[in-house]
Amino acid sequence: MSKVLLVTGASTGIGLETAKAAAAAGWSVVAGMRKPFDLPGIDVRPLDVTDPDSVAACVAGVAADHGRLDALVNNAGVGNTVPTIEQADLAAFRANIEVNFFGVVAMTKAALPHLRAAGGRVLTVGSTRGLVGQPFNEAYCAAKFAVEGFMEALAPVARGLGVTVVLVEPGPVLQTAFAANTGVTRESLLASAGPYEPVLRPYLDWVARTAWPGAQPAAEIAAIILAALADPDPPLRVLTSDWAREFAAVKLADPDGTEIRRRASSWLV
Ligand SMILES: NC(=O)c1ccc[n+]([C@@H]2O[C@H](COP(=O)([O-])OP(=O)(O)OC[C@H]3O[C@@H](n4cnc5c(N)ncnc54)[C@H](OP(=O)(O)O)[C@@H]3O)[C@@H](O)[C@H]2O)c1
């Protein structure tokens, strides 16, 4: 019987590539989407990670119909929509954290009983923006930092119960709907920037000029996710490129989390 994998936010980008690559690698894949569409060989189910009923129905349905859940890939996420907190209404700030953080919490909580039963794993797509705060990404960075703390705290405990926790941390990723899904453009950001326009404009120029150093295609991230799912003993944190490792190492003394996980695990025996 093939192992069962549930991927959230599987309609585009990293989630879609992961679902397709996992199905090709022999997993029984369940693709969670807000607006489901057919994917050959994949069980596509409705899933909004911010809706408790949707989360409960999806996870219970997978357990009932497949009889098990071996891995959850927390991938669903949204980008920042306003330049800074001065332009954000708090509802928009909270909405970002609702998807990027509480969506991960809700899915992980719902999946854990099944992952414990299967000796499975929860893999979450974080970001180097969860390790290093970056300009004009306040809500997004706050949410991704929260994901880091949540998963780093859970990892040694879950490990004691046979569940592996992994964070996959890309730097910039190309060929996804991430920027388009925010609904903002260079022009709309500049128009809403107010007094921040003199610092926003050079940032946007830098982005246009460099096209993001270290950027990787979504399919490359999916391959790294598949490898982390197959690795018998993956590190807590998988940085997806040399660029991401170097950038994270500027800040972290333990970039892949091995030492933190070892120390925290030693408190549990
Ligand atoms: N792109 C990057 O540069 C980058 C870098 C590092 C990390 N990441 C992370 O990678 C993950 C995937 O992003 P991506 O780049 O592949 O972008 P993407 O193409 O925009 O994919 C995001 C997915 O999340 C889904 N989603 C959004 N809100 C949701 C909700 N409430 N419930 C369920 N699904 C929801 C979207 O579904 P809809 O189609 O319904 O909107 C979409 O399928 C995210 O966690 C992101 O933070 C991205």
Ligand as a Chemical Component Dictionary entry (heavy atoms), coordinates in Angstrom:
data_LIG
# 
_chem_comp.id                   LIG 
_chem_comp.type                 NON-POLYMER 
_chem_comp.pdbx_formal_charge   0 
_chem_comp.three_letter_code    LIG 
# 
loop_
_chem_comp_atom.comp_id 
_chem_comp_atom.atom_id 
_chem_comp_atom.alt_atom_id 
_chem_comp_atom.type_symbol 
_chem_comp_atom.charge 
_chem_comp_atom.model_Cartn_x 
_chem_comp_atom.model_Cartn_y 
_chem_comp_atom.model_Cartn_z 
_chem_comp_atom.pdbx_ordinal 
LIG N1  N1  N 0  7.538  32.286 -4.067 1  
LIG C1  C1  C 0  8.555  32.518 -3.225 2  
LIG O1  O1  O 0  9.462  33.303 -3.520 3  
LIG C2  C2  C 0  8.629  31.777 -1.898 4  
LIG C3  C3  C 0  9.835  31.797 -1.193 5  
LIG C4  C4  C 0  9.931  31.131 0.019  6  
LIG C5  C5  C 0  8.829  30.466 0.506  7  
LIG N2  N2  N 1  7.660  30.461 -0.178 8  
LIG C6  C6  C 0  6.522  29.751 0.399  9  
LIG O2  O2  O 0  6.164  28.684 -0.452 10 
LIG C7  C7  C 0  4.785  28.339 -0.256 11 
LIG C8  C8  C 0  4.110  28.210 -1.605 12 
LIG O3  O3  O 0  4.170  29.454 -2.270 13 
LIG P1  P1  P 0  4.357  29.591 -3.851 14 
LIG O4  O4  O 0  5.549  30.424 -4.088 15 
LIG O5  O5  O -1 4.233  28.281 -4.516 16 
LIG O6  O6  O 0  3.106  30.553 -4.190 17 
LIG P2  P2  P 0  1.695  30.292 -4.882 18 
LIG O7  O7  O 0  1.909  29.770 -6.262 19 
LIG O8  O8  O 0  0.942  31.562 -4.701 20 
LIG O9  O9  O 0  1.045  29.125 -4.016 21 
LIG C9  C9  C 0  0.407  29.368 -2.786 22 
LIG C10 C10 C 0  -0.706 28.376 -2.623 23 
LIG O10 O10 O 0  -1.334 28.615 -1.353 24 
LIG C11 C11 C 0  -2.719 28.580 -1.560 25 
LIG N3  N3  N 0  -3.486 29.280 -0.531 26 
LIG C12 C12 C 0  -3.493 30.594 -0.231 27 
LIG N4  N4  N 0  -4.353 30.835 0.780  28 
LIG C13 C13 C 0  -4.881 29.632 1.128  29 
LIG C14 C14 C 0  -5.815 29.197 2.093  30 
LIG N5  N5  N 0  -6.418 30.074 2.931  31 
LIG N6  N6  N 0  -6.143 27.882 2.168  32 
LIG C15 C15 C 0  -5.558 26.993 1.333  33 
LIG N7  N7  N 0  -4.665 27.329 0.381  34 
LIG C16 C16 C 0  -4.331 28.644 0.283  35 
LIG C17 C17 C 0  -2.939 29.183 -2.926 36 
LIG O11 O11 O 0  -4.219 28.787 -3.372 37 
LIG P3  P3  P 0  -5.177 29.678 -4.325 38 
LIG O12 O12 O 0  -4.795 29.275 -5.716 39 
LIG O13 O13 O 0  -6.541 29.250 -3.913 40 
LIG O14 O14 O 0  -4.881 31.125 -4.005 41 
LIG C18 C18 C 0  -1.790 28.515 -3.680 42 
LIG O15 O15 O 0  -2.162 27.208 -4.083 43 
LIG C19 C19 C 0  4.201  29.430 0.645  44 
LIG O16 O16 O 0  4.130  28.954 1.975  45 
LIG C20 C20 C 0  5.231  30.544 0.530  46 
LIG O17 O17 O 0  5.236  31.369 1.678  47 
LIG C21 C21 C 0  7.526  31.091 -1.389 48 
# 
loop_
_chem_comp_bond.comp_id 
_chem_comp_bond.atom_id_1 
_chem_comp_bond.atom_id_2 
_chem_comp_bond.value_order 
_chem_comp_bond.pdbx_ordinal 
LIG N1  C1  SING 1  
LIG C1  O1  DOUB 2  
LIG C1  C2  SING 3  
LIG C2  C3  SING 4  
LIG C2  C21 DOUB 5  
LIG C3  C4  DOUB 6  
LIG C4  C5  SING 7  
LIG C5  N2  DOUB 8  
LIG N2  C6  SING 9  
LIG N2  C21 SING 10 
LIG C6  O2  SING 11 
LIG C6  C20 SING 12 
LIG O2  C7  SING 13 
LIG C7  C8  SING 14 
LIG C7  C19 SING 15 
LIG C8  O3  SING 16 
LIG O3  P1  SING 17 
LIG P1  O4  DOUB 18 
LIG P1  O5  SING 19 
LIG P1  O6  SING 20 
LIG O6  P2  SING 21 
LIG P2  O7  DOUB 22 
LIG P2  O8  SING 23 
LIG P2  O9  SING 24 
LIG O9  C9  SING 25 
LIG C9  C10 SING 26 
LIG C10 O10 SING 27 
LIG C10 C18 SING 28 
LIG O10 C11 SING 29 
LIG C11 N3  SING 30 
LIG C11 C17 SING 31 
LIG N3  C12 SING 32 
LIG N3  C16 SING 33 
LIG C12 N4  DOUB 34 
LIG N4  C13 SING 35 
LIG C13 C14 SING 36 
LIG C13 C16 DOUB 37 
LIG C14 N5  SING 38 
LIG C14 N6  DOUB 39 
LIG N6  C15 SING 40 
LIG C15 N7  DOUB 41 
LIG N7  C16 SING 42 
LIG C17 O11 SING 43 
LIG C17 C18 SING 44 
LIG O11 P3  SING 45 
LIG P3  O12 DOUB 46 
LIG P3  O13 SING 47 
LIG P3  O14 SING 48 
LIG C18 O15 SING 49 
LIG C19 O16 SING 50 
LIG C19 C20 SING 51 
LIG C20 O17 SING 52 
# 
